[in-house]
């Protein structure tokens, strides 16, 4: 069983509350647009997986891939910063989803919190919204969940407050 903290679009701002909310998490997954200093701070706290976003600098682009595929317990996970959401994935994401057939797809970019099961491809899509202060979103959000074998459960949306 793995407890996971999921966030995106920090844009260089990392609320101290993230550390409290992710304290019992085993791993943190960041869906891109880290911004300066965020990856380093998260790495010193918990094991970190992530992808780069469209605002990230060269250092982040060299440290993180555009797309990440990995196995977590019995779940195949795919993560991309820019992906769209069911049923409107962008063309590249649609192709990658068909090729890799993940059970969990995580994206960021839109700053719109979404947790949607896509019945057409049998995949849970999570966009944790934006945890940073930059952008048009009104409330900063995170997601926490448990992966236990092939079960995804106890998904929680956490509001960090107004942007």
Chimera marker file (.cmm) of the C-alpha trace (Angstrom):
<marker_set name="trace">
<marker id="1" x="0.000" y="0.000" z="0.000" r="1" g="1" b="0" radius="0.5"/>
<marker id="2" x="1.344" y="3.411" z="-1.034" r="1" g="1" b="0" radius="0.5"/>
<marker id="3" x="0.052" y="6.808" z="0.068" r="1" g="1" b="0" radius="0.5"/>
<marker id="4" x="0.589" y="9.383" z="-2.674" r="1" g="1" b="0" radius="0.5"/>
<marker id="5" x="0.451" y="13.171" z="-2.683" r="1" g="1" b="0" radius="0.5"/>
<marker id="6" x="-0.273" y="14.691" z="-6.100" r="1" g="1" b="0" radius="0.5"/>
<marker id="7" x="0.200" y="18.313" z="-7.092" r="1" g="1" b="0" radius="0.5"/>
<marker id="8" x="0.886" y="20.478" z="-10.106" r="1" g="1" b="0" radius="0.5"/>
<marker id="9" x="1.428" y="24.031" z="-11.255" r="1" g="1" b="0" radius="0.5"/>
<marker id="10" x="3.294" y="25.335" z="-8.231" r="1" g="1" b="0" radius="0.5"/>
<marker id="11" x="5.058" y="27.939" z="-10.415" r="1" g="1" b="0" radius="0.5"/>
<marker id="12" x="7.797" y="28.424" z="-7.827" r="1" g="1" b="0" radius="0.5"/>
<marker id="13" x="5.457" y="28.777" z="-4.835" r="1" g="1" b="0" radius="0.5"/>
<marker id="14" x="5.281" y="25.966" z="-2.286" r="1" g="1" b="0" radius="0.5"/>
<marker id="15" x="2.859" y="26.524" z="0.570" r="1" g="1" b="0" radius="0.5"/>
<marker id="16" x="4.204" y="25.172" z="3.876" r="1" g="1" b="0" radius="0.5"/>
<marker id="17" x="0.842" y="23.412" z="4.324" r="1" g="1" b="0" radius="0.5"/>
<marker id="18" x="1.864" y="20.978" z="1.559" r="1" g="1" b="0" radius="0.5"/>
<marker id="19" x="4.362" y="19.406" z="3.950" r="1" g="1" b="0" radius="0.5"/>
<marker id="20" x="1.691" y="18.921" z="6.590" r="1" g="1" b="0" radius="0.5"/>
<marker id="21" x="-0.853" y="17.468" z="4.139" r="1" g="1" b="0" radius="0.5"/>
<marker id="22" x="1.723" y="15.134" z="2.579" r="1" g="1" b="0" radius="0.5"/>
<marker id="23" x="3.360" y="14.126" z="5.877" r="1" g="1" b="0" radius="0.5"/>
<marker id="24" x="1.926" y="10.587" z="5.809" r="1" g="1" b="0" radius="0.5"/>
<marker id="25" x="2.501" y="10.142" z="2.062" r="1" g="1" b="0" radius="0.5"/>
<marker id="26" x="5.134" y="7.701" z="0.871" r="1" g="1" b="0" radius="0.5"/>
<marker id="27" x="5.729" y="9.563" z="-2.404" r="1" g="1" b="0" radius="0.5"/>
<marker id="28" x="4.924" y="12.897" z="-4.025" r="1" g="1" b="0" radius="0.5"/>
<marker id="29" x="4.007" y="13.155" z="-7.703" r="1" g="1" b="0" radius="0.5"/>
<marker id="30" x="4.269" y="16.550" z="-9.410" r="1" g="1" b="0" radius="0.5"/>
<marker id="31" x="2.548" y="16.985" z="-12.788" r="1" g="1" b="0" radius="0.5"/>
<marker id="32" x="4.723" y="19.843" z="-14.045" r="1" g="1" b="0" radius="0.5"/>
<marker id="33" x="5.279" y="23.591" z="-13.891" r="1" g="1" b="0" radius="0.5"/>
<marker id="34" x="7.434" y="23.230" z="-10.785" r="1" g="1" b="0" radius="0.5"/>
<marker id="35" x="9.051" y="26.643" z="-11.003" r="1" g="1" b="0" radius="0.5"/>
<marker id="36" x="12.305" y="27.534" z="-9.248" r="1" g="1" b="0" radius="0.5"/>
<marker id="37" x="13.260" y="25.643" z="-6.090" r="1" g="1" b="0" radius="0.5"/>
<marker id="38" x="10.115" y="23.527" z="-5.723" r="1" g="1" b="0" radius="0.5"/>
<marker id="39" x="11.540" y="20.172" z="-6.864" r="1" g="1" b="0" radius="0.5"/>
<marker id="40" x="14.548" y="20.542" z="-4.580" r="1" g="1" b="0" radius="0.5"/>
<marker id="41" x="12.384" y="21.278" z="-1.534" r="1" g="1" b="0" radius="0.5"/>
<marker id="42" x="10.033" y="18.377" z="-2.256" r="1" g="1" b="0" radius="0.5"/>
<marker id="43" x="12.941" y="15.955" z="-2.858" r="1" g="1" b="0" radius="0.5"/>
<marker id="44" x="14.352" y="16.645" z="0.586" r="1" g="1" b="0" radius="0.5"/>
<marker id="45" x="10.945" y="15.826" z="2.103" r="1" g="1" b="0" radius="0.5"/>
<marker id="46" x="9.761" y="12.666" z="0.296" r="1" g="1" b="0" radius="0.5"/>
<marker id="47" x="10.629" y="10.613" z="-2.801" r="1" g="1" b="0" radius="0.5"/>
<marker id="48" x="9.509" y="12.660" z="-5.812" r="1" g="1" b="0" radius="0.5"/>
<marker id="49" x="8.320" y="11.666" z="-9.267" r="1" g="1" b="0" radius="0.5"/>
<marker id="50" x="7.440" y="14.321" z="-11.807" r="1" g="1" b="0" radius="0.5"/>
<marker id="51" x="7.344" y="15.669" z="-15.333" r="1" g="1" b="0" radius="0.5"/>
<marker id="52" x="8.400" y="19.050" z="-16.592" r="1" g="1" b="0" radius="0.5"/>
<marker id="53" x="5.875" y="21.686" z="-17.567" r="1" g="1" b="0" radius="0.5"/>
<marker id="54" x="5.779" y="24.456" z="-20.127" r="1" g="1" b="0" radius="0.5"/>
<marker id="55" x="7.185" y="27.129" z="-17.734" r="1" g="1" b="0" radius="0.5"/>
<marker id="56" x="10.016" y="25.037" z="-16.331" r="1" g="1" b="0" radius="0.5"/>
<marker id="57" x="13.670" y="26.006" z="-16.813" r="1" g="1" b="0" radius="0.5"/>
<marker id="58" x="16.489" y="24.006" z="-18.424" r="1" g="1" b="0" radius="0.5"/>
<marker id="59" x="17.540" y="22.457" z="-15.131" r="1" g="1" b="0" radius="0.5"/>
<marker id="60" x="14.042" y="21.028" z="-14.594" r="1" g="1" b="0" radius="0.5"/>
<marker id="61" x="13.801" y="19.901" z="-18.231" r="1" g="1" b="0" radius="0.5"/>
<marker id="62" x="17.046" y="17.971" z="-17.821" r="1" g="1" b="0" radius="0.5"/>
<marker id="63" x="15.962" y="16.417" z="-14.505" r="1" g="1" b="0" radius="0.5"/>
<marker id="64" x="12.397" y="15.385" z="-15.440" r="1" g="1" b="0" radius="0.5"/>
<marker id="65" x="10.876" y="13.892" z="-18.598" r="1" g="1" b="0" radius="0.5"/>
<marker id="66" x="7.947" y="15.172" z="-20.639" r="1" g="1" b="0" radius="0.5"/>
<marker id="67" x="6.105" y="11.917" z="-19.933" r="1" g="1" b="0" radius="0.5"/>
<marker id="68" x="6.565" y="9.417" z="-17.157" r="1" g="1" b="0" radius="0.5"/>
<marker id="69" x="5.351" y="5.814" z="-17.201" r="1" g="1" b="0" radius="0.5"/>
<marker id="70" x="5.740" y="3.691" z="-14.107" r="1" g="1" b="0" radius="0.5"/>
<marker id="71" x="4.170" y="0.927" z="-12.066" r="1" g="1" b="0" radius="0.5"/>
<marker id="72" x="2.857" y="1.724" z="-8.588" r="1" g="1" b="0" radius="0.5"/>
<marker id="73" x="1.771" y="-1.420" z="-6.786" r="1" g="1" b="0" radius="0.5"/>
<marker id="74" x="-0.561" y="-3.050" z="-9.381" r="1" g="1" b="0" radius="0.5"/>
<marker id="75" x="-1.397" y="0.187" z="-11.230" r="1" g="1" b="0" radius="0.5"/>
<marker id="76" x="0.245" y="1.436" z="-14.418" r="1" g="1" b="0" radius="0.5"/>
<marker id="77" x="0.580" y="5.220" z="-14.174" r="1" g="1" b="0" radius="0.5"/>
<marker id="78" x="1.141" y="7.730" z="-16.961" r="1" g="1" b="0" radius="0.5"/>
<marker id="79" x="1.915" y="11.366" z="-16.222" r="1" g="1" b="0" radius="0.5"/>
<marker id="80" x="2.212" y="14.359" z="-18.595" r="1" g="1" b="0" radius="0.5"/>
<marker id="81" x="1.911" y="18.057" z="-17.887" r="1" g="1" b="0" radius="0.5"/>
<marker id="82" x="-0.214" y="18.939" z="-20.919" r="1" g="1" b="0" radius="0.5"/>
<marker id="83" x="-2.696" y="16.176" z="-21.610" r="1" g="1" b="0" radius="0.5"/>
<marker id="84" x="-6.258" y="17.390" z="-21.712" r="1" g="1" b="0" radius="0.5"/>
<marker id="85" x="-8.981" y="15.450" z="-19.948" r="1" g="1" b="0" radius="0.5"/>
<marker id="86" x="-11.719" y="12.987" z="-20.852" r="1" g="1" b="0" radius="0.5"/>
<marker id="87" x="-13.108" y="13.087" z="-23.473" r="1" g="1" b="0" radius="0.5"/>
<marker id="88" x="-10.876" y="15.858" z="-24.893" r="1" g="1" b="0" radius="0.5"/>
<marker id="89" x="-7.312" y="14.609" z="-24.612" r="1" g="1" b="0" radius="0.5"/>
<marker id="90" x="-4.828" y="16.346" z="-26.866" r="1" g="1" b="0" radius="0.5"/>
<marker id="91" x="-3.771" y="14.253" z="-29.907" r="1" g="1" b="0" radius="0.5"/>
<marker id="92" x="-0.359" y="13.229" z="-28.538" r="1" g="1" b="0" radius="0.5"/>
<marker id="93" x="-1.850" y="12.194" z="-25.193" r="1" g="1" b="0" radius="0.5"/>
<marker id="94" x="-4.639" y="10.239" z="-26.888" r="1" g="1" b="0" radius="0.5"/>
<marker id="95" x="-1.993" y="8.315" z="-28.849" r="1" g="1" b="0" radius="0.5"/>
<marker id="96" x="0.112" y="7.641" z="-25.720" r="1" g="1" b="0" radius="0.5"/>
<marker id="97" x="-2.920" y="6.507" z="-23.697" r="1" g="1" b="0" radius="0.5"/>
<marker id="98" x="-3.863" y="4.030" z="-26.443" r="1" g="1" b="0" radius="0.5"/>
<marker id="99" x="-0.285" y="2.772" z="-26.672" r="1" g="1" b="0" radius="0.5"/>
<marker id="100" x="0.421" y="2.339" z="-22.940" r="1" g="1" b="0" radius="0.5"/>
<marker id="101" x="-3.091" y="1.657" z="-21.542" r="1" g="1" b="0" radius="0.5"/>
<marker id="102" x="-2.519" y="3.043" z="-18.033" r="1" g="1" b="0" radius="0.5"/>
<marker id="103" x="-5.074" y="2.647" z="-15.265" r="1" g="1" b="0" radius="0.5"/>
<marker id="104" x="-4.171" y="6.109" z="-13.904" r="1" g="1" b="0" radius="0.5"/>
<marker id="105" x="-3.390" y="9.213" z="-15.957" r="1" g="1" b="0" radius="0.5"/>
<marker id="106" x="-2.195" y="12.366" z="-14.207" r="1" g="1" b="0" radius="0.5"/>
<marker id="107" x="-1.875" y="15.746" z="-15.872" r="1" g="1" b="0" radius="0.5"/>
<marker id="108" x="-1.671" y="19.402" z="-14.919" r="1" g="1" b="0" radius="0.5"/>
<marker id="109" x="-1.476" y="22.611" z="-16.969" r="1" g="1" b="0" radius="0.5"/>
<marker id="110" x="-5.146" y="23.669" z="-16.952" r="1" g="1" b="0" radius="0.5"/>
<marker id="111" x="-5.201" y="24.687" z="-13.257" r="1" g="1" b="0" radius="0.5"/>
<marker id="112" x="-8.617" y="22.967" z="-13.201" r="1" g="1" b="0" radius="0.5"/>
<marker id="113" x="-9.075" y="20.291" z="-10.545" r="1" g="1" b="0" radius="0.5"/>
<marker id="114" x="-10.529" y="17.112" z="-12.077" r="1" g="1" b="0" radius="0.5"/>
<marker id="115" x="-10.925" y="13.555" z="-10.874" r="1" g="1" b="0" radius="0.5"/>
<marker id="116" x="-12.745" y="11.693" z="-13.653" r="1" g="1" b="0" radius="0.5"/>
<marker id="117" x="-12.987" y="8.009" z="-14.513" r="1" g="1" b="0" radius="0.5"/>
<marker id="118" x="-12.835" y="7.542" z="-18.284" r="1" g="1" b="0" radius="0.5"/>
<marker id="119" x="-14.965" y="4.487" z="-19.020" r="1" g="1" b="0" radius="0.5"/>
<marker id="120" x="-13.931" y="4.436" z="-22.682" r="1" g="1" b="0" radius="0.5"/>
<marker id="121" x="-10.323" y="3.559" z="-21.804" r="1" g="1" b="0" radius="0.5"/>
<marker id="122" x="-10.867" y="2.213" z="-18.265" r="1" g="1" b="0" radius="0.5"/>
<marker id="123" x="-8.578" y="4.840" z="-16.730" r="1" g="1" b="0" radius="0.5"/>
<marker id="124" x="-8.827" y="7.263" z="-13.819" r="1" g="1" b="0" radius="0.5"/>
<marker id="125" x="-7.755" y="10.782" z="-14.792" r="1" g="1" b="0" radius="0.5"/>
<marker id="126" x="-6.524" y="13.160" z="-12.095" r="1" g="1" b="0" radius="0.5"/>
<marker id="127" x="-5.589" y="16.782" z="-12.561" r="1" g="1" b="0" radius="0.5"/>
<marker id="128" x="-4.792" y="18.076" z="-9.065" r="1" g="1" b="0" radius="0.5"/>
<marker id="129" x="-5.483" y="21.670" z="-10.081" r="1" g="1" b="0" radius="0.5"/>
<marker id="130" x="-2.864" y="24.269" z="-9.191" r="1" g="1" b="0" radius="0.5"/>
<marker id="131" x="-1.026" y="24.434" z="-5.871" r="1" g="1" b="0" radius="0.5"/>
<marker id="132" x="0.735" y="27.696" z="-6.718" r="1" g="1" b="0" radius="0.5"/>
<marker id="133" x="-0.418" y="31.296" z="-6.710" r="1" g="1" b="0" radius="0.5"/>
<marker id="134" x="0.169" y="32.090" z="-10.380" r="1" g="1" b="0" radius="0.5"/>
<marker id="135" x="-2.689" y="31.597" z="-12.840" r="1" g="1" b="0" radius="0.5"/>
<marker id="136" x="-6.398" y="32.215" z="-13.036" r="1" g="1" b="0" radius="0.5"/>
<marker id="137" x="-7.605" y="29.552" z="-10.577" r="1" g="1" b="0" radius="0.5"/>
<marker id="138" x="-9.286" y="30.893" z="-7.437" r="1" g="1" b="0" radius="0.5"/>
<marker id="139" x="-8.419" y="28.130" z="-4.931" r="1" g="1" b="0" radius="0.5"/>
<marker id="140" x="-5.099" y="26.263" z="-4.635" r="1" g="1" b="0" radius="0.5"/>
<marker id="141" x="-5.570" y="22.471" z="-4.520" r="1" g="1" b="0" radius="0.5"/>
<marker id="142" x="-3.774" y="19.141" z="-3.997" r="1" g="1" b="0" radius="0.5"/>
<marker id="143" x="-4.879" y="15.513" z="-4.181" r="1" g="1" b="0" radius="0.5"/>
<marker id="144" x="-3.996" y="12.674" z="-1.846" r="1" g="1" b="0" radius="0.5"/>
<marker id="145" x="-4.795" y="9.010" z="-2.521" r="1" g="1" b="0" radius="0.5"/>
<marker id="146" x="-3.928" y="5.437" z="-1.646" r="1" g="1" b="0" radius="0.5"/>
<marker id="147" x="-2.870" y="2.764" z="-4.111" r="1" g="1" b="0" radius="0.5"/>
<marker id="148" x="-3.280" y="-0.675" z="-2.599" r="1" g="1" b="0" radius="0.5"/>
<marker id="149" x="-2.408" y="-3.448" z="-5.025" r="1" g="1" b="0" radius="0.5"/>
<marker id="150" x="-4.669" y="-2.830" z="-8.016" r="1" g="1" b="0" radius="0.5"/>
<marker id="151" x="-7.063" y="-0.609" z="-6.051" r="1" g="1" b="0" radius="0.5"/>
<marker id="152" x="-7.048" y="3.185" z="-6.089" r="1" g="1" b="0" radius="0.5"/>
<marker id="153" x="-8.925" y="4.456" z="-3.062" r="1" g="1" b="0" radius="0.5"/>
<marker id="154" x="-9.335" y="7.156" z="-0.437" r="1" g="1" b="0" radius="0.5"/>
<marker id="155" x="-8.895" y="9.957" z="-2.966" r="1" g="1" b="0" radius="0.5"/>
<marker id="156" x="-9.021" y="13.306" z="-1.146" r="1" g="1" b="0" radius="0.5"/>
<marker id="157" x="-9.082" y="16.812" z="-2.569" r="1" g="1" b="0" radius="0.5"/>
<marker id="158" x="-7.318" y="19.295" z="-0.331" r="1" g="1" b="0" radius="0.5"/>
<marker id="159" x="-7.900" y="23.032" z="-0.590" r="1" g="1" b="0" radius="0.5"/>
<marker id="160" x="-4.941" y="25.194" z="0.425" r="1" g="1" b="0" radius="0.5"/>
<marker id="161" x="-6.832" y="28.470" z="0.332" r="1" g="1" b="0" radius="0.5"/>
<marker id="162" x="-7.316" y="31.301" z="-2.102" r="1" g="1" b="0" radius="0.5"/>
<marker id="163" x="-4.768" y="32.106" z="-4.724" r="1" g="1" b="0" radius="0.5"/>
<link id1="1" id2="2" r="1" g="1" b="0" radius="0.2"/>
<link id1="2" id2="3" r="1" g="1" b="0" radius="0.2"/>
<link id1="3" id2="4" r="1" g="1" b="0" radius="0.2"/>
<link id1="4" id2="5" r="1" g="1" b="0" radius="0.2"/>
<link id1="5" id2="6" r="1" g="1" b="0" radius="0.2"/>
<link id1="6" id2="7" r="1" g="1" b="0" radius="0.2"/>
<link id1="7" id2="8" r="1" g="1" b="0" radius="0.2"/>
<link id1="8" id2="9" r="1" g="1" b="0" radius="0.2"/>
<link id1="9" id2="10" r="1" g="1" b="0" radius="0.2"/>
<link id1="10" id2="11" r="1" g="1" b="0" radius="0.2"/>
<link id1="11" id2="12" r="1" g="1" b="0" radius="0.2"/>
<link id1="12" id2="13" r="1" g="1" b="0" radius="0.2"/>
<link id1="13" id2="14" r="1" g="1" b="0" radius="0.2"/>
<link id1="14" id2="15" r="1" g="1" b="0" radius="0.2"/>
<link id1="15" id2="16" r="1" g="1" b="0" radius="0.2"/>
<link id1="16" id2="17" r="1" g="1" b="0" radius="0.2"/>
<link id1="17" id2="18" r="1" g="1" b="0" radius="0.2"/>
<link id1="18" id2="19" r="1" g="1" b="0" radius="0.2"/>
<link id1="19" id2="20" r="1" g="1" b="0" radius="0.2"/>
<link id1="20" id2="21" r="1" g="1" b="0" radius="0.2"/>
<link id1="21" id2="22" r="1" g="1" b="0" radius="0.2"/>
<link id1="22" id2="23" r="1" g="1" b="0" radius="0.2"/>
<link id1="23" id2="24" r="1" g="1" b="0" radius="0.2"/>
<link id1="24" id2="25" r="1" g="1" b="0" radius="0.2"/>
<link id1="25" id2="26" r="1" g="1" b="0" radius="0.2"/>
<link id1="26" id2="27" r="1" g="1" b="0" radius="0.2"/>
<link id1="27" id2="28" r="1" g="1" b="0" radius="0.2"/>
<link id1="28" id2="29" r="1" g="1" b="0" radius="0.2"/>
<link id1="29" id2="30" r="1" g="1" b="0" radius="0.2"/>
<link id1="30" id2="31" r="1" g="1" b="0" radius="0.2"/>
<link id1="31" id2="32" r="1" g="1" b="0" radius="0.2"/>
<link id1="32" id2="33" r="1" g="1" b="0" radius="0.2"/>
<link id1="33" id2="34" r="1" g="1" b="0" radius="0.2"/>
<link id1="34" id2="35" r="1" g="1" b="0" radius="0.2"/>
<link id1="35" id2="36" r="1" g="1" b="0" radius="0.2"/>
<link id1="36" id2="37" r="1" g="1" b="0" radius="0.2"/>
<link id1="37" id2="38" r="1" g="1" b="0" radius="0.2"/>
<link id1="38" id2="39" r="1" g="1" b="0" radius="0.2"/>
<link id1="39" id2="40" r="1" g="1" b="0" radius="0.2"/>
<link id1="40" id2="41" r="1" g="1" b="0" radius="0.2"/>
<link id1="41" id2="42" r="1" g="1" b="0" radius="0.2"/>
<link id1="42" id2="43" r="1" g="1" b="0" radius="0.2"/>
<link id1="43" id2="44" r="1" g="1" b="0" radius="0.2"/>
<link id1="44" id2="45" r="1" g="1" b="0" radius="0.2"/>
<link id1="45" id2="46" r="1" g="1" b="0" radius="0.2"/>
<link id1="46" id2="47" r="1" g="1" b="0" radius="0.2"/>
<link id1="47" id2="48" r="1" g="1" b="0" radius="0.2"/>
<link id1="48" id2="49" r="1" g="1" b="0" radius="0.2"/>
<link id1="49" id2="50" r="1" g="1" b="0" radius="0.2"/>
<link id1="50" id2="51" r="1" g="1" b="0" radius="0.2"/>
<link id1="51" id2="52" r="1" g="1" b="0" radius="0.2"/>
<link id1="52" id2="53" r="1" g="1" b="0" radius="0.2"/>
<link id1="53" id2="54" r="1" g="1" b="0" radius="0.2"/>
<link id1="54" id2="55" r="1" g="1" b="0" radius="0.2"/>
<link id1="55" id2="56" r="1" g="1" b="0" radius="0.2"/>
<link id1="56" id2="57" r="1" g="1" b="0" radius="0.2"/>
<link id1="57" id2="58" r="1" g="1" b="0" radius="0.2"/>
<link id1="58" id2="59" r="1" g="1" b="0" radius="0.2"/>
<link id1="59" id2="60" r="1" g="1" b="0" radius="0.2"/>
<link id1="60" id2="61" r="1" g="1" b="0" radius="0.2"/>
<link id1="61" id2="62" r="1" g="1" b="0" radius="0.2"/>
<link id1="62" id2="63" r="1" g="1" b="0" radius="0.2"/>
<link id1="63" id2="64" r="1" g="1" b="0" radius="0.2"/>
<link id1="64" id2="65" r="1" g="1" b="0" radius="0.2"/>
<link id1="65" id2="66" r="1" g="1" b="0" radius="0.2"/>
<link id1="66" id2="67" r="1" g="1" b="0" radius="0.2"/>
<link id1="67" id2="68" r="1" g="1" b="0" radius="0.2"/>
<link id1="68" id2="69" r="1" g="1" b="0" radius="0.2"/>
<link id1="69" id2="70" r="1" g="1" b="0" radius="0.2"/>
<link id1="70" id2="71" r="1" g="1" b="0" radius="0.2"/>
<link id1="71" id2="72" r="1" g="1" b="0" radius="0.2"/>
<link id1="72" id2="73" r="1" g="1" b="0" radius="0.2"/>
<link id1="73" id2="74" r="1" g="1" b="0" radius="0.2"/>
<link id1="74" id2="75" r="1" g="1" b="0" radius="0.2"/>
<link id1="75" id2="76" r="1" g="1" b="0" radius="0.2"/>
<link id1="76" id2="77" r="1" g="1" b="0" radius="0.2"/>
<link id1="77" id2="78" r="1" g="1" b="0" radius="0.2"/>
<link id1="78" id2="79" r="1" g="1" b="0" radius="0.2"/>
<link id1="79" id2="80" r="1" g="1" b="0" radius="0.2"/>
<link id1="80" id2="81" r="1" g="1" b="0" radius="0.2"/>
<link id1="81" id2="82" r="1" g="1" b="0" radius="0.2"/>
<link id1="82" id2="83" r="1" g="1" b="0" radius="0.2"/>
<link id1="83" id2="84" r="1" g="1" b="0" radius="0.2"/>
<link id1="84" id2="85" r="1" g="1" b="0" radius="0.2"/>
<link id1="85" id2="86" r="1" g="1" b="0" radius="0.2"/>
<link id1="86" id2="87" r="1" g="1" b="0" radius="0.2"/>
<link id1="87" id2="88" r="1" g="1" b="0" radius="0.2"/>
<link id1="88" id2="89" r="1" g="1" b="0" radius="0.2"/>
<link id1="89" id2="90" r="1" g="1" b="0" radius="0.2"/>
<link id1="90" id2="91" r="1" g="1" b="0" radius="0.2"/>
<link id1="91" id2="92" r="1" g="1" b="0" radius="0.2"/>
<link id1="92" id2="93" r="1" g="1" b="0" radius="0.2"/>
<link id1="93" id2="94" r="1" g="1" b="0" radius="0.2"/>
<link id1="94" id2="95" r="1" g="1" b="0" radius="0.2"/>
<link id1="95" id2="96" r="1" g="1" b="0" radius="0.2"/>
<link id1="96" id2="97" r="1" g="1" b="0" radius="0.2"/>
<link id1="97" id2="98" r="1" g="1" b="0" radius="0.2"/>
<link id1="98" id2="99" r="1" g="1" b="0" radius="0.2"/>
<link id1="99" id2="100" r="1" g="1" b="0" radius="0.2"/>
<link id1="100" id2="101" r="1" g="1" b="0" radius="0.2"/>
<link id1="101" id2="102" r="1" g="1" b="0" radius="0.2"/>
<link id1="102" id2="103" r="1" g="1" b="0" radius="0.2"/>
<link id1="103" id2="104" r="1" g="1" b="0" radius="0.2"/>
<link id1="104" id2="105" r="1" g="1" b="0" radius="0.2"/>
<link id1="105" id2="106" r="1" g="1" b="0" radius="0.2"/>
<link id1="106" id2="107" r="1" g="1" b="0" radius="0.2"/>
<link id1="107" id2="108" r="1" g="1" b="0" radius="0.2"/>
<link id1="108" id2="109" r="1" g="1" b="0" radius="0.2"/>
<link id1="109" id2="110" r="1" g="1" b="0" radius="0.2"/>
<link id1="110" id2="111" r="1" g="1" b="0" radius="0.2"/>
<link id1="111" id2="112" r="1" g="1" b="0" radius="0.2"/>
<link id1="112" id2="113" r="1" g="1" b="0" radius="0.2"/>
<link id1="113" id2="114" r="1" g="1" b="0" radius="0.2"/>
<link id1="114" id2="115" r="1" g="1" b="0" radius="0.2"/>
<link id1="115" id2="116" r="1" g="1" b="0" radius="0.2"/>
<link id1="116" id2="117" r="1" g="1" b="0" radius="0.2"/>
<link id1="117" id2="118" r="1" g="1" b="0" radius="0.2"/>
<link id1="118" id2="119" r="1" g="1" b="0" radius="0.2"/>
<link id1="119" id2="120" r="1" g="1" b="0" radius="0.2"/>
<link id1="120" id2="121" r="1" g="1" b="0" radius="0.2"/>
<link id1="121" id2="122" r="1" g="1" b="0" radius="0.2"/>
<link id1="122" id2="123" r="1" g="1" b="0" radius="0.2"/>
<link id1="123" id2="124" r="1" g="1" b="0" radius="0.2"/>
<link id1="124" id2="125" r="1" g="1" b="0" radius="0.2"/>
<link id1="125" id2="126" r="1" g="1" b="0" radius="0.2"/>
<link id1="126" id2="127" r="1" g="1" b="0" radius="0.2"/>
<link id1="127" id2="128" r="1" g="1" b="0" radius="0.2"/>
<link id1="128" id2="129" r="1" g="1" b="0" radius="0.2"/>
<link id1="129" id2="130" r="1" g="1" b="0" radius="0.2"/>
<link id1="130" id2="131" r="1" g="1" b="0" radius="0.2"/>
<link id1="131" id2="132" r="1" g="1" b="0" radius="0.2"/>
<link id1="132" id2="133" r="1" g="1" b="0" radius="0.2"/>
<link id1="133" id2="134" r="1" g="1" b="0" radius="0.2"/>
<link id1="134" id2="135" r="1" g="1" b="0" radius="0.2"/>
<link id1="135" id2="136" r="1" g="1" b="0" radius="0.2"/>
<link id1="136" id2="137" r="1" g="1" b="0" radius="0.2"/>
<link id1="137" id2="138" r="1" g="1" b="0" radius="0.2"/>
<link id1="138" id2="139" r="1" g="1" b="0" radius="0.2"/>
<link id1="139" id2="140" r="1" g="1" b="0" radius="0.2"/>
<link id1="140" id2="141" r="1" g="1" b="0" radius="0.2"/>
<link id1="141" id2="142" r="1" g="1" b="0" radius="0.2"/>
<link id1="142" id2="143" r="1" g="1" b="0" radius="0.2"/>
<link id1="143" id2="144" r="1" g="1" b="0" radius="0.2"/>
<link id1="144" id2="145" r="1" g="1" b="0" radius="0.2"/>
<link id1="145" id2="146" r="1" g="1" b="0" radius="0.2"/>
<link id1="146" id2="147" r="1" g="1" b="0" radius="0.2"/>
<link id1="147" id2="148" r="1" g="1" b="0" radius="0.2"/>
<link id1="148" id2="149" r="1" g="1" b="0" radius="0.2"/>
<link id1="149" id2="150" r="1" g="1" b="0" radius="0.2"/>
<link id1="150" id2="151" r="1" g="1" b="0" radius="0.2"/>
<link id1="151" id2="152" r="1" g="1" b="0" radius="0.2"/>
<link id1="152" id2="153" r="1" g="1" b="0" radius="0.2"/>
<link id1="153" id2="154" r="1" g="1" b="0" radius="0.2"/>
<link id1="154" id2="155" r="1" g="1" b="0" radius="0.2"/>
<link id1="155" id2="156" r="1" g="1" b="0" radius="0.2"/>
<link id1="156" id2="157" r="1" g="1" b="0" radius="0.2"/>
<link id1="157" id2="158" r="1" g="1" b="0" radius="0.2"/>
<link id1="158" id2="159" r="1" g="1" b="0" radius="0.2"/>
<link id1="159" id2="160" r="1" g="1" b="0" radius="0.2"/>
<link id1="160" id2="161" r="1" g="1" b="0" radius="0.2"/>
<link id1="161" id2="162" r="1" g="1" b="0" radius="0.2"/>
<link id1="162" id2="163" r="1" g="1" b="0" radius="0.2"/>
</marker_set>
